[in-house]
Amino acid sequence: MVHDDGRNQAGLSLAEYVAIARSYWVGILLLTALATAGGLGWYLNQPRVYEATSSGIVVTGGADNLSLSLAGDNLAKSKAKGYKSVGESTLVAERAAHKLNLGESAQALAASVTITVPPDSAELQVKARSADPQQAQALADAWVDSIAAQVYELEKHNSSPGAEPTSKVVALAKATLPAAPVSPRLDLALSVGAALGLVLGLTYAFLRHQFDRRIRSAGEIERMAHLPVVGTLPLDKRLSGQSSVLSDVAELGAVGSGHAMGEALRELRTNLQFIDVDNPPRILLVTSSLPSEGKSTVIGNLAATLAAAGEEVIVVDGDLRRPTVHAVFGVVGDAGLTDVLSGRAAVDDVLQPWGPMPQLQVLAAGRIPPNPSELLGSRAMQQLLQELSRRAIVLVDTPPLLPVTDAAVLSRSADGTLVVARARKTTSDNLQRALGNLGRVRGRVLGVVLNCVATRGSDPYSYGYYGSYSSGRKNAKRRGGRSGEAAAAPALAPAAAFPSSPSDALSVTPTRVRAVGRRASGGVGAEGQPPRG
């Protein structure tokens, strides 16, 4: 089975780009703030530069004749372009330095002066910069005077002896004292810093997205594995600990609870019912790629949801290495599957109803055997699952796929396998390897369940509607009424029918299970461990 990583698909939509930016908005904001602060720091450490502007104009000998006047005007404009080069010369710089009695070199002064000639004009504009506003003003005026003196000498040398030059430069406007520095500019420094930070932040976000192998959305799984995502379960703080799971499972499975988890579980239940309408799966294997991805909690919630809809459900703990189903459901764990497979007990002796819901039964793991894979792959295990499937829908909890081969071996005996992936934790590489393990033994994968999807944020699956619906129900109850949707959805099981705590579920455990547990364990668990439960 070949899987393609969804990140390698060419071209992302605008919505996906926005989703990436929202996923890493903290890093983008931090980099933008740091770059803006850097721009502010650069501004504060830069010397202040003031600029003063003075100007001169080229004049030529006039005449009463209009033609001669126009010719003189054109001559002045052409002369102004040539005088610009004169103004940038070292001779003019030395004249200005001598006039102001400055200790700076002519080259340093020339670097601080800019001369421009406006288009179609005979004007020479001189802009002088300095750290001292008064020096900038004086330098601009002195530069215009130095240009005028240098031009006079050049034109005098080219004129007839005793005659005045035909063209010269005359000071047009004196420079004014600059009131504020022209450099550095605070607005420009902050804008450039913010823009640079934003570019760095977006680059960081897209690089993180490209190299972050963690799965975040159902779309990534469908593109990568070409498998349907049959359910997306939101992150629920009530399910963070095993001790509080069962007190909420019944509420989550009940129709009309109005909570995001309840809606997601009912959606998962409906999807499973329509996966194969001609041959509906009776034996469902639930596994994951690595531990701590929530498969045991998912199987518990799914079982309660199916039972709440009137289905007969049997949960089998097939994790014979680190069994947890008995802790999730609050039942005795020392007697169960291994006792049935070894012939020490009949299946009816170790099946435990969960609290007051007789249609939901639990077959714990029992004692931990030295050969879990051989037991799970045995003919006795296949016959047991077939027998149980004739009574009810069988949900089998198994170890993760990557550390051990138990789940892959047992998948041949099941009608289908559900692989649980945890959002923002399971990586695409691990999921691909896990699905590859199932593909090599030709196990049937029904789909993937994406667990712990964030209820807020940029992920494509949003549960905000359900959260708002739940809040509306609570507000309606405070007003002494019920919301219209909640009233229109009849509950399949009364709230009082569910145990309020795992200890309540344990108190109704049949006495024969305790007896079988004592016979099977002999007072001591596997490998010298004390009995569990």
VEXDREN-2710 file (C-alpha; in Angstrom, 1 decimal):
% VEXDREN-2710
k/r/px/py/pz
1/MET/0.0/0.0/0.0
2/VAL/1.5/3.3/-1.1
3/HIS/0.7/6.5/0.8
4/ASP/1.5/10.0/-0.3
5/ASP/2.1/12.8/2.1
6/GLY/-0.5/15.4/1.7
7/ARG/2.1/18.2/2.2
8/ASN/3.7/17.3/-1.1
9/GLN/0.5/18.2/-3.1
10/ALA/1.3/21.1/-5.4
11/GLY/-0.6/24.3/-4.7
12/LEU/-2.3/25.4/-1.6
13/SER/-5.6/27.3/-1.6
14/LEU/-5.9/30.8/-0.1
15/ALA/-7.9/29.3/2.8
16/GLU/-5.1/26.9/3.5
17/TYR/-2.5/29.7/3.5
18/VAL/-4.7/31.6/6.0
19/ALA/-5.1/28.5/8.1
20/ILE/-1.3/28.0/8.2
21/ALA/-0.8/31.6/9.3
22/ARG/-3.5/31.3/12.0
23/SER/-1.9/28.1/13.2
24/TYR/1.4/29.8/13.9
25/TRP/0.1/33.3/14.6
26/VAL/2.0/33.5/17.9
27/GLY/5.3/33.0/16.2
28/ILE/4.4/35.5/13.4
29/LEU/3.3/38.1/16.0
30/LEU/6.4/37.6/18.1
31/LEU/8.8/37.9/15.1
32/THR/6.9/41.0/13.9
33/ALA/7.1/42.6/17.3
34/LEU/10.8/41.8/17.6
35/ALA/11.6/43.2/14.2
36/THR/9.6/46.3/14.9
37/ALA/11.4/46.7/18.2
38/GLY/14.7/46.3/16.3
39/GLY/13.6/49.1/14.0
40/LEU/12.9/51.3/16.9
41/GLY/16.3/50.5/18.5
42/TRP/18.0/51.3/15.2
43/TYR/16.2/54.6/15.0
44/LEU/17.2/55.5/18.6
45/ASN/20.9/54.7/17.9
46/GLN/21.2/56.6/14.6
47/PRO/22.6/60.1/14.6
48/ARG/20.2/62.9/13.6
49/VAL/20.7/64.4/10.2
50/TYR/19.3/67.8/9.3
51/GLU/18.9/69.1/5.7
52/ALA/18.7/72.6/4.4
53/THR/17.9/73.7/0.9
54/SER/19.3/76.8/-1.0
55/SER/19.0/77.6/-4.6
56/GLY/20.5/79.7/-7.4
57/ILE/19.5/80.6/-10.9
58/VAL/21.4/80.9/-14.1
59/VAL/20.9/84.3/-15.9
60/THR/22.1/85.4/-19.2
61/GLY/22.3/88.8/-20.9
62/GLY/18.8/89.9/-22.0
63/ALA/17.7/91.9/-25.0
64/ASP/14.6/93.7/-26.1
65/ASN/14.2/91.4/-29.0
66/LEU/11.8/88.6/-28.3
67/SER/13.9/86.1/-30.3
68/LEU/17.0/87.0/-28.4
69/SER/15.2/86.7/-25.1
70/LEU/14.0/83.2/-26.0
71/ALA/17.5/82.2/-27.1
72/GLY/18.9/83.5/-23.8
73/ASP/16.4/81.5/-21.8
74/ASN/17.3/78.3/-23.7
75/LEU/21.0/79.1/-23.1
76/ALA/20.4/79.5/-19.4
77/LYS/18.7/76.2/-19.2
78/SER/21.5/74.4/-21.0
79/LYS/24.1/76.2/-19.0
80/ALA/22.4/75.1/-15.7
81/LYS/23.0/71.4/-16.6
82/GLY/26.7/72.2/-17.1
83/TYR/26.9/74.2/-13.9
84/LYS/25.6/71.2/-12.0
85/SER/28.9/69.5/-12.7
86/VAL/30.8/72.6/-11.6
87/GLY/28.9/72.6/-8.3
88/GLU/29.9/69.0/-7.7
89/SER/33.6/69.7/-8.3
90/THR/36.4/69.8/-5.7
91/LEU/37.0/73.5/-6.4
92/VAL/33.6/74.5/-5.2
93/ALA/33.9/72.3/-2.2
94/GLU/37.2/73.9/-1.2
95/ARG/35.7/77.4/-1.7
96/ALA/32.8/76.5/0.6
97/ALA/35.1/74.9/3.3
98/HIS/37.3/78.0/3.2
99/LYS/34.4/80.3/3.5
100/LEU/32.9/78.5/6.5
101/ASN/36.3/77.8/8.0
102/LEU/35.4/74.1/8.4
103/GLY/38.0/71.6/9.3
104/GLU/36.5/68.9/7.1
105/SER/38.0/67.8/3.8
106/ALA/36.6/68.9/0.5
107/GLN/35.6/65.3/-0.4
108/ALA/33.7/64.9/2.9
109/LEU/31.8/68.1/2.3
110/ALA/31.0/67.2/-1.3
111/ALA/29.5/63.9/0.0
112/SER/27.0/65.8/2.2
113/VAL/25.8/68.0/-0.6
114/THR/23.4/67.2/-3.4
115/ILE/22.8/69.4/-6.4
116/THR/19.7/69.0/-8.7
117/VAL/18.4/70.8/-11.7
118/PRO/14.6/70.7/-12.0
119/PRO/13.3/69.7/-15.5
120/ASP/13.1/72.5/-18.0
121/SER/14.5/75.0/-15.6
122/ALA/17.6/77.1/-15.1
123/GLU/17.5/76.7/-11.3
124/LEU/20.2/74.9/-9.3
125/GLN/18.9/73.4/-6.0
126/VAL/21.5/72.7/-3.4
127/LYS/20.7/70.4/-0.4
128/ALA/23.2/70.2/2.4
129/ARG/23.1/67.7/5.2
130/SER/24.7/67.9/8.6
131/ALA/24.3/66.7/12.2
132/ASP/24.0/70.4/13.1
133/PRO/21.0/72.2/11.7
134/GLN/22.8/75.6/11.6
135/GLN/25.8/74.1/9.8
136/ALA/23.5/72.6/7.3
137/GLN/21.9/76.0/6.7
138/ALA/25.2/77.7/6.4
139/LEU/26.7/75.1/4.1
140/ALA/23.8/75.2/1.6
141/ASP/24.1/79.0/1.3
142/ALA/27.9/78.9/1.1
143/TRP/27.7/76.3/-1.6
144/VAL/25.5/78.4/-3.8
145/ASP/27.8/81.4/-3.3
146/SER/30.8/79.1/-4.2
147/ILE/29.1/77.9/-7.4
148/ALA/28.4/81.5/-8.4
149/ALA/32.0/82.5/-7.8
150/GLN/33.4/79.6/-9.7
151/VAL/31.1/80.1/-12.6
152/TYR/32.0/83.8/-12.7
153/GLU/35.7/82.9/-13.0
154/LEU/35.1/80.4/-15.7
155/GLU/32.8/82.7/-17.8
156/LYS/35.2/85.7/-17.2
157/HIS/38.0/83.7/-18.6
158/ASN/36.0/82.9/-21.7
159/SER/34.8/86.5/-22.2
160/SER/36.5/89.4/-24.0
161/PRO/38.9/91.4/-21.9
162/GLY/37.1/94.1/-19.9
163/ALA/33.6/92.6/-20.7
164/GLU/31.3/91.1/-18.2
165/PRO/30.4/87.4/-18.6
166/THR/27.3/86.7/-20.6
167/SER/25.9/84.2/-18.1
168/LYS/26.3/83.8/-14.3
169/VAL/24.7/82.2/-11.3
170/VAL/22.7/84.4/-8.9
171/ALA/21.5/83.3/-5.4
172/LEU/17.7/82.8/-5.6
173/ALA/16.6/81.8/-2.1
174/LYS/18.4/81.6/1.2
175/ALA/18.2/78.3/3.2
176/THR/15.9/78.2/6.2
177/LEU/16.9/76.6/9.5
178/PRO/15.7/73.0/9.5
179/ALA/13.4/72.4/12.5
180/ALA/13.3/68.5/12.4
181/PRO/15.8/65.9/11.2
182/VAL/15.2/64.2/7.9
183/SER/17.0/61.1/9.0
184/PRO/16.3/58.7/10.6
185/ARG/12.6/58.7/10.1
186/LEU/10.6/57.0/12.9
187/ASP/7.7/56.0/10.8
188/LEU/9.9/54.5/8.1
189/ALA/12.0/52.6/10.7
190/LEU/8.9/51.1/12.3
191/SER/7.3/50.3/8.9
192/VAL/10.4/48.5/7.6
193/GLY/10.9/46.6/10.8
194/ALA/7.3/45.5/10.9
195/ALA/7.3/44.5/7.2
196/LEU/10.6/42.6/7.7
197/GLY/9.2/40.9/10.8
198/LEU/6.0/39.9/9.0
199/VAL/8.0/38.4/6.1
200/LEU/10.2/36.5/8.6
201/GLY/7.1/35.3/10.5
202/LEU/5.3/34.1/7.5
203/THR/8.5/32.3/6.3
204/TYR/8.8/30.7/9.7
205/ALA/5.1/29.6/9.6
206/PHE/5.4/28.0/6.2
207/LEU/8.7/26.3/7.1
208/ARG/7.2/24.9/10.3
209/HIS/4.2/23.7/8.3
210/GLN/6.4/22.0/5.7
211/PHE/8.7/20.3/8.2
212/ASP/6.1/19.7/11.0
213/ARG/4.9/16.2/10.5
214/ARG/2.1/16.3/13.0
215/ILE/-1.4/15.8/11.7
216/ARG/-3.7/18.8/12.3
217/SER/-6.7/18.2/10.1
218/ALA/-8.8/15.4/8.5
219/GLY/-7.9/16.7/5.1
220/GLU/-4.3/15.9/5.6
221/ILE/-5.1/12.3/6.5
222/GLU/-7.4/11.9/3.5
223/ARG/-4.8/13.3/1.1
224/MET/-2.0/11.3/2.6
225/ALA/-3.6/7.9/3.3
226/HIS/-6.5/7.9/0.8
227/LEU/-8.7/6.7/3.6
228/PRO/-11.9/8.3/4.9
229/VAL/-11.9/10.1/8.3
230/VAL/-15.0/8.5/9.8
231/GLY/-15.0/10.7/12.9
232/THR/-13.4/13.8/14.4
233/LEU/-13.6/14.0/18.1
234/PRO/-13.0/17.4/19.8
235/LEU/-10.7/17.9/22.7
236/ASP/-12.7/17.5/25.9
237/LYS/-11.1/18.4/29.3
238/ARG/-13.6/16.1/31.0
239/LEU/-11.9/13.1/29.4
240/SER/-8.4/14.0/30.4
241/GLY/-8.3/11.5/33.3
242/GLN/-9.5/7.9/33.5
243/SER/-11.3/8.5/36.8
244/SER/-13.8/10.9/35.3
245/VAL/-14.4/9.2/31.9
246/LEU/-17.4/7.0/32.7
247/SER/-19.3/9.7/34.6
248/ASP/-19.4/11.6/31.3
249/VAL/-19.6/8.9/28.7
250/ALA/-23.3/8.3/29.3
251/GLU/-24.1/12.0/29.0
252/LEU/-22.0/12.2/25.8
253/GLY/-23.8/9.2/24.3
254/ALA/-27.3/10.5/25.1
255/VAL/-29.1/12.3/22.3
256/GLY/-29.9/15.9/23.2
257/SER/-26.9/16.6/25.3
258/GLY/-26.0/19.4/22.9
259/HIS/-22.3/19.1/23.5
260/ALA/-19.6/19.0/20.8
261/MET/-18.4/15.6/22.0
262/GLY/-21.8/14.1/21.9
263/GLU/-22.5/15.4/18.4
264/ALA/-19.1/14.1/17.2
265/LEU/-19.8/10.6/18.7
266/ARG/-23.2/10.4/17.1
267/GLU/-21.6/11.4/13.8
268/LEU/-19.0/8.6/14.2
269/ARG/-21.8/6.1/15.1
270/THR/-23.7/7.1/12.0
271/ASN/-20.7/6.9/9.7
272/LEU/-19.9/3.4/11.0
273/GLN/-23.5/2.3/10.3
274/PHE/-23.2/3.4/6.6
275/ILE/-19.7/2.2/5.9
276/ASP/-21.0/-1.1/4.4
277/VAL/-24.8/-1.3/4.4
278/ASP/-24.8/-4.7/2.8
279/ASN/-22.3/-6.3/5.2
280/PRO/-22.2/-4.1/8.3
281/PRO/-19.1/-4.8/10.4
282/ARG/-19.8/-6.7/13.6
283/ILE/-16.2/-6.9/14.9
284/LEU/-14.4/-3.6/15.0
285/LEU/-10.8/-3.3/16.0
286/VAL/-9.7/0.0/17.5
287/THR/-6.0/0.8/17.5
288/SER/-3.5/3.6/17.0
289/SER/0.1/4.0/15.8
290/LEU/1.6/4.8/19.2
291/PRO/0.5/4.9/22.9
292/SER/-1.3/7.9/24.4
293/GLU/-3.4/8.8/21.4
294/GLY/-6.7/8.1/23.1
295/LYS/-7.8/4.8/21.6
296/SER/-9.1/3.4/24.9
297/THR/-11.1/6.5/25.6
298/VAL/-12.5/6.6/22.1
299/ILE/-13.6/2.9/22.3
300/GLY/-15.3/3.6/25.6
301/ASN/-17.2/6.6/24.3
302/LEU/-18.1/4.9/21.1
303/ALA/-19.4/1.8/23.0
304/ALA/-21.6/4.0/25.2
305/THR/-22.9/5.9/22.2
306/LEU/-23.8/2.7/20.4
307/ALA/-25.4/1.3/23.5
308/ALA/-27.4/4.5/24.0
309/ALA/-28.9/4.0/20.5
310/GLY/-30.2/0.5/21.6
311/GLU/-27.4/-1.6/20.2
312/GLU/-26.0/-4.6/22.0
313/VAL/-22.3/-3.9/22.5
314/ILE/-19.4/-5.9/23.9
315/VAL/-16.0/-4.3/24.5
316/VAL/-13.1/-6.7/24.5
317/ASP/-9.8/-5.7/25.9
318/GLY/-7.3/-7.1/23.5
319/ASP/-4.4/-5.2/24.9
320/LEU/-2.7/-8.1/26.7
321/ARG/0.4/-6.0/27.5
322/ARG/-1.0/-2.9/29.1
323/PRO/-4.7/-3.4/29.5
324/THR/-6.7/-0.2/30.3
325/VAL/-10.4/-1.0/29.4
326/HIS/-11.2/-2.3/32.9
327/ALA/-9.9/1.1/34.3
328/VAL/-11.9/3.1/31.7
329/PHE/-15.1/1.3/32.5
330/GLY/-14.4/0.7/36.2
331/VAL/-14.8/-3.1/36.2
332/VAL/-12.7/-6.0/37.5
333/GLY/-9.7/-6.6/35.4
334/ASP/-8.2/-9.8/36.8
335/ALA/-10.6/-12.1/35.0
336/GLY/-11.4/-11.9/31.3
337/LEU/-10.1/-12.7/27.9
338/THR/-7.0/-14.8/28.8
339/ASP/-9.2/-16.9/31.1
340/VAL/-11.6/-17.7/28.3
341/LEU/-8.8/-18.5/25.8
342/SER/-7.0/-20.7/28.3
343/GLY/-10.2/-22.6/29.1
344/ARG/-10.3/-21.5/32.8
345/ALA/-13.6/-19.7/32.5
346/ALA/-16.6/-19.5/30.2
347/VAL/-17.2/-16.2/28.4
348/ASP/-20.5/-15.7/30.2
349/ASP/-18.8/-15.9/33.6
350/VAL/-16.4/-13.0/32.9
351/LEU/-18.6/-10.7/30.8
352/GLN/-19.4/-7.7/33.0
353/PRO/-22.4/-5.4/32.3
354/TRP/-21.5/-1.8/32.6
355/GLY/-23.6/-0.3/35.4
356/PRO/-27.4/-0.2/34.7
357/MET/-26.9/-0.5/30.9
358/PRO/-27.2/-4.3/30.3
359/GLN/-26.8/-3.9/26.5
360/LEU/-23.1/-2.7/27.1
361/GLN/-20.8/-5.5/28.4
362/VAL/-17.1/-5.5/29.0
363/LEU/-14.7/-8.4/28.6
364/ALA/-11.5/-7.4/30.5
365/ALA/-8.1/-8.6/29.6
366/GLY/-7.5/-10.9/32.6
367/ARG/-4.0/-11.9/33.6
368/ILE/-1.2/-10.7/31.4
369/PRO/0.2/-13.7/29.5
370/PRO/3.8/-14.2/28.4
371/ASN/2.7/-14.7/24.7
372/PRO/0.1/-12.1/23.8
373/SER/0.6/-12.2/20.0
374/GLU/0.2/-16.0/19.9
375/LEU/-3.0/-15.8/22.0
376/LEU/-4.5/-13.1/19.9
377/GLY/-3.7/-14.9/16.7
378/SER/-5.0/-18.2/17.8
379/ARG/-8.0/-20.1/16.5
380/ALA/-9.7/-19.8/19.9
381/MET/-9.6/-16.0/19.6
382/GLN/-11.2/-16.1/16.2
383/GLN/-13.9/-18.4/17.4
384/LEU/-14.5/-16.3/20.5
385/LEU/-14.9/-13.1/18.4
386/GLN/-17.3/-14.9/16.0
387/GLU/-19.4/-16.1/18.9
388/LEU/-19.5/-12.7/20.5
389/SER/-20.4/-11.0/17.2
390/ARG/-23.5/-13.1/16.9
391/ARG/-24.7/-11.5/20.2
392/ALA/-23.6/-7.9/19.7
393/ILE/-21.3/-5.4/18.0
394/VAL/-17.8/-6.3/19.2
395/LEU/-15.3/-3.5/19.8
396/VAL/-11.8/-4.7/20.4
397/ASP/-9.2/-2.5/22.1
398/THR/-5.6/-3.5/21.0
399/PRO/-2.1/-2.3/21.5
400/PRO/-0.6/0.3/19.2
401/LEU/0.6/-0.9/15.8
402/LEU/4.1/0.4/15.8
403/PRO/5.6/-1.0/19.1
404/VAL/4.1/-4.5/18.7
405/THR/2.4/-6.7/16.1
406/ASP/-0.6/-7.7/18.2
407/ALA/-3.1/-5.4/16.5
408/ALA/-1.9/-6.4/13.0
409/VAL/-2.2/-10.1/13.9
410/LEU/-5.7/-9.6/15.3
411/SER/-6.9/-7.4/12.4
412/ARG/-7.3/-10.6/10.3
413/SER/-10.0/-11.8/12.7
414/ALA/-12.0/-8.5/12.6
415/ASP/-14.4/-7.1/10.0
416/GLY/-12.6/-3.9/10.0
417/THR/-10.1/-1.7/11.8
418/LEU/-10.4/1.9/13.1
419/VAL/-7.1/3.7/13.5
420/VAL/-7.1/6.5/16.1
421/ALA/-4.8/9.5/15.4
422/ARG/-4.4/12.4/17.8
423/ALA/-4.4/15.9/16.3
424/ARG/-1.2/17.8/16.8
425/LYS/0.6/14.7/18.2
426/THR/0.4/11.8/15.7
427/THR/2.8/12.4/12.8
428/SER/2.1/11.5/9.2
429/ASP/5.2/9.2/9.2
430/ASN/3.9/7.2/12.1
431/LEU/0.4/6.9/10.7
432/GLN/1.8/5.8/7.3
433/ARG/3.9/3.1/9.0
434/ALA/0.9/1.9/11.1
435/LEU/-1.3/1.7/8.0
436/GLY/1.5/-0.1/6.2
437/ASN/1.6/-2.7/9.0
438/LEU/-2.1/-3.4/8.5
439/GLY/-1.7/-3.4/4.7
440/ARG/1.0/-6.1/4.8
441/VAL/-1.3/-8.5/6.7
442/ARG/-4.2/-7.4/4.4
443/GLY/-6.2/-6.1/7.3
444/ARG/-9.3/-4.1/6.3
445/VAL/-9.0/-0.5/7.4
446/LEU/-12.4/1.2/7.7
447/GLY/-11.1/4.6/8.3
448/VAL/-9.3/6.9/10.7
449/VAL/-10.7/8.6/13.8
450/LEU/-9.1/12.0/14.4
451/ASN/-9.0/12.5/18.2
452/CYS/-8.5/15.7/20.3
453/VAL/-9.3/18.2/17.6
454/ALA/-9.1/21.7/18.9
455/THR/-12.5/23.3/19.5
456/ARG/-11.0/26.7/18.9
457/GLY/-8.4/28.0/16.4
458/SER/-7.7/27.6/12.7
459/ASP/-8.3/23.9/12.2
460/PRO/-10.9/23.1/9.5
461/TYR/-13.2/21.3/11.9
462/SER/-14.8/23.8/14.2
463/TYR/-17.2/22.9/17.0
464/GLY/-18.2/26.4/17.8
465/TYR/-21.8/25.8/16.8
466/TYR/-22.2/22.9/19.2
467/GLY/-20.5/25.0/22.0
468/SER/-22.9/27.8/21.4
469/TYR/-25.8/25.4/21.3
470/SER/-24.8/24.0/24.7
471/SER/-24.5/27.4/26.2
472/GLY/-27.9/28.3/24.9
473/ARG/-29.3/25.2/26.6
474/LYS/-27.7/26.2/29.9
475/ASN/-29.1/29.7/29.6
476/ALA/-32.5/28.3/28.9
477/LYS/-32.4/26.1/31.9
478/ARG/-31.5/29.1/34.1
479/ARG/-34.6/30.8/32.8
480/GLY/-36.6/27.7/33.8
481/GLY/-37.2/26.5/30.2
482/ARG/-35.5/24.3/27.5
483/SER/-34.1/25.3/24.1
484/GLY/-36.2/24.3/21.2
485/GLU/-33.7/21.8/19.7
486/ALA/-33.1/20.1/23.1
487/ALA/-36.8/19.7/23.7
488/ALA/-37.3/18.3/20.2
489/ALA/-34.6/15.6/20.7
490/PRO/-35.9/12.9/23.0
491/ALA/-33.2/11.2/25.1
492/LEU/-32.9/7.5/24.5
493/ALA/-31.9/6.8/28.1
494/PRO/-32.8/8.8/31.2
495/ALA/-30.0/10.5/33.0
496/ALA/-30.7/8.7/36.2
497/ALA/-30.0/5.4/34.4
498/PHE/-26.3/6.1/34.2
499/PRO/-23.8/5.7/37.0
500/SER/-22.6/8.9/38.5
501/SER/-19.0/7.6/39.1
502/PRO/-16.9/4.6/38.2
503/SER/-17.4/3.2/41.7
504/ASP/-21.2/3.0/41.0
505/ALA/-20.4/0.9/37.9
506/LEU/-18.2/-1.3/40.0
507/SER/-20.8/-1.9/42.7
508/VAL/-23.1/-3.7/40.2
509/THR/-20.4/-6.0/38.9
510/PRO/-21.7/-9.7/39.2
511/THR/-20.4/-11.7/42.1
512/ARG/-19.3/-14.5/39.8
513/VAL/-16.8/-12.2/38.1
514/ARG/-15.1/-11.6/41.4
515/ALA/-15.0/-15.3/42.1
516/VAL/-13.5/-16.1/38.7
517/GLY/-11.0/-13.3/39.1
518/ARG/-9.8/-14.9/42.4
519/ARG/-9.6/-18.4/40.9
520/ALA/-7.8/-17.2/37.8
521/SER/-5.2/-15.0/39.6
522/GLY/-4.8/-17.1/42.7
523/GLY/-4.4/-13.9/44.6
524/VAL/-1.4/-12.8/42.6
525/GLY/-1.4/-11.1/39.1
526/ALA/0.8/-12.0/36.2
527/GLU/4.5/-12.0/36.8
528/GLY/4.1/-11.6/40.6
529/GLN/1.9/-8.4/40.2
530/PRO/-0.9/-7.9/42.7
531/PRO/-4.4/-8.3/41.3
532/ARG/-5.8/-5.3/39.4
533/GLY/-9.2/-3.8/40.0
END
